[in-house]
Every structure is written in structure tokens, then in C-alpha cells.
Amino acid sequence: MRELCPHVLNWPWQFKVYHPGLGGVLPAVQAFCSAVIQREEPRRWLSLLGPSGVGKTHIMKQALKCLTSANGRGLWKIPTSTGHRGPQMAHLIPAVDLEDFRAARDYAKYDVIYIEDIGSGATMDKGAGAVLRNRIAELLQLRSNRWTLLDANLYRGEIEKQLDGRIASRLKRDGSWMIEIPDEVPDFWDVSHS
């Protein structure tokens, strides 16, 4: 792995490490963003797994902003046969953005996607929940060797049981970053912040 690119190093990250269990989050996000901008191979995933309220979505949205800024400054372009193009990025909320049965195939082509709360369909009723779980699994199957950010209020073992064992396996494949935030990390708003 290369050093962090200057754009990522100088980005105004706002993530408070208020518990030791959060110590690996920002370095993993920064490494992911640098790898994307520097077009490192293989293209990998960044997964933040753990309790709600600890900043997973907050930091993932910052990662997308950092990448969007890198594109706007001409630091990250996608090579084509005729030159370069800007990257396609998307932020997905599965229960909304994967309603259409074609959506998974469409989003699979994007250069970077952030899938917020992949476990959101795990507790839904059997009919709607099964459809959503299948669409999440299909999308993630198609995202192999594509830059992908995802978070969940589930851990890897729960993803394996409740969603799909193949997804759980891919969370760490090819050097992907997976951070499992310990369950004892309290909600950010439940602790005193001075």
C-alpha cells in the first residue's frame, strides 16, 4: 500500500475518536480514499460494521465528499480509450434505491458506491425483506473488484447468517478494509463531549 495522497491527508476530516474501539476507522477511510484516487489495484471494499450512532455514516459521507473533491480538482480521473472521464459515484439506501429490480445491475457499473446500512432489510418481513436482501446480495456480487463503501449495524457473522455468506466472505477479500466496531462503543450522543 502506498502512502496517503496529499489530498486525503489535507482533507478536513471530522471524526471524533471518543472510544478506543473507533481508533481504526479514520485510518481505514483515509487509506481507502487514497487507494481510489491513486487507482491502486486490486480495487477493494471498505466496510464499517457495528453499533448505531458511532459515526459510520458520518465518516462514509465524508469519504464521498473527499473523492468528489479530488475529481473536481482533476486529481482522480478514469482512463478511457480516448482520454479520461470523471468517475460515477452513488450513495445508496437499499430500501429506497434498490426497489427497482434493475437497480443492482445499473449501480454495479459505477466507479464507487456507498451502500448505507446493508443490514436494513434483515429484519423486514419475509416477502419484502427477502427481496431486498436478494437485491443487496446481487449488487454486492456484481461489485467484486470495484471500489465499494458499505456500513451495517451488523457484524460479519450476522451478515453471513442474515444476508449471504458470500457477502461476508468478500468483506475481507483482496486486502479490503473491514472495521468491526466493538459493541461496547456507546452512541456518540450518549456520552459527554467537552
N, C-alpha and C positions, 0 to 999 in steps of 0.2 A: 504494500500500500504506500502511495506517495504521501508527501507532506500535504497539509491542508493548503488549499489555494488561498491567495490573499483576500479575494472577495469574501470567502467564507470566514476567514479569520477576523476580518474587519466588520462583518455584519453585526448590527446591534441586537444580538440575541437577548431575549428577555425570558429567562427561565431560572427560577429560584430553586436551588438545591437545599430545601429545608429539612431533608431527611437523608441519611447516608444511602438509603435504597434508591435514591434518584441520581447518584453520582455518575453513572454511566450513560445517562440519557443524552445530555448535550454533546459529549464527545462522539457518540454514535451518529447523532443527527448531523454534526459537522463533517464527519468522515463520509457519510452518505452524500451530502451535498457536494463536497469536493470531488468525490469519485464521479458523480454525474457530470459536473462541469468539465472535468478533465477527461471525460469519456473513457474511464478505466473499463477494462474487460476482466471477468465477465460482468455483465450488468446484474445487479443484485437487488435484494429487498431490504427494507428497514422495517422491523416490527416492534412496536411498543405495546407490551401486554401487561395488564394489571388492573388494580382498583380504579374506580372512577374518581374524578376530582383531583388527580395528581399532576395534571398538566400535559397529558399525552396529546390531546387535540390541539392545545395551545402551541406546543412546540412544533407539531407537524404542519400547522398552518404557516408558521414562521419559515419552515423549510421551503414550502412552496413559494413564499414571498422572496426568499433569498434566491431561489432558482429563477423566478420570473425577473428579478432584478439583474441577474447575471446575463440572461437572454437580452434584456433591454440594453445592456451596456456592451453587447457584442462579444461577451466572454464565453457564451455557450451557444453553439450552432450545431445543427445536424447536417453532416456531409451528405450531399446528393450527387447524382451523376453529372449534374450541370452546375454545381456550386454548393450552396448552403441554404438551409431554411431554418426558420425558428421552430423550436420544439412545441409539440402539442402536450398540454398538461390538463389534468382534470382533478377535481375534488369531488368524490362520490359519497353519498349517503345511501347505502344499499336499498333500504326500504323505499326510497323515492326514485333513485336513479337507475335501478335495475328492474323496475316494473315491466318494461317492455322486454319481451323475450330476445330481441336482437341486441339489446344494450351491451351485454357482456362481450359479444364479438366486436361491436363498434369500439368500446373502450379498450379492448385488448390491443388495439393498434397505436394507442397513444404512447408518447415517449416516456412520460412519467404520470402516474396516477397516485392519488392518495385516497385510500378507502377507509372511511371513518367508521369505526366500530363494526368490524366484520362479524361480531357475535350478535348483532342486533336481532337477527332472525331466529336465534337459538331458542328463545322462549315463546315464540309465537305458536298459534295453534297448528295442528298437524298439516292442514292444507296449505295455508298461506306461508307458514314458516318453512315447510318443505320446499316450496317453490323458490323462496328467497334463498335458502341455504344452497339449493342446487345452482342458482344463478351466481352466487358468490363463488362457489366451488368452480364453476365453469370459467368465470372470469380469471380466477387465480391460476387455474390450469393453463390458460392462454397467456398468462403473464410471465411464464418461465423465460429467463434471460431478458427481462425488461425491468427497467427501474420502477420499483413499486414501494410506496409507503403504506403502511396499514397499522391500525391500532385496534385493540379489543379490550373489553373488560373481562376477558377470559385468559387463561394461561394455555400454554401449548398442549398440555394433556387434555384440557377441556375442549380445545379446538378439535383435537383428534377424535374425541368421543362425540361431540355435539354437532360438528360441521363435517369434517372429512379428514381422514388420516393422511391423505396425500398432501393436503394443505399444511398440516402440522410438520410434515417432513420437509417441505420446501422452505419453511421459515428460517432454517439454518443452512440451507444448501449453498454451495459455491461461495462460501465466505460471507453470506448475507449477515446483516446485523440483527440480532434479536435480543431485546432487553425485557426481562421479566421483572417488573417492579414488585417488590415484596408486598404481600397482602397487609402487612402491619404499617405501611406508609399511610398516614392519615390524609383525608381530604384537605386540600390546601386551605379551604375556608374554615376548617375546624381547628386550626392551630393558630396561635398568636403570631402575627408578623409585625415586628417592630422595625 
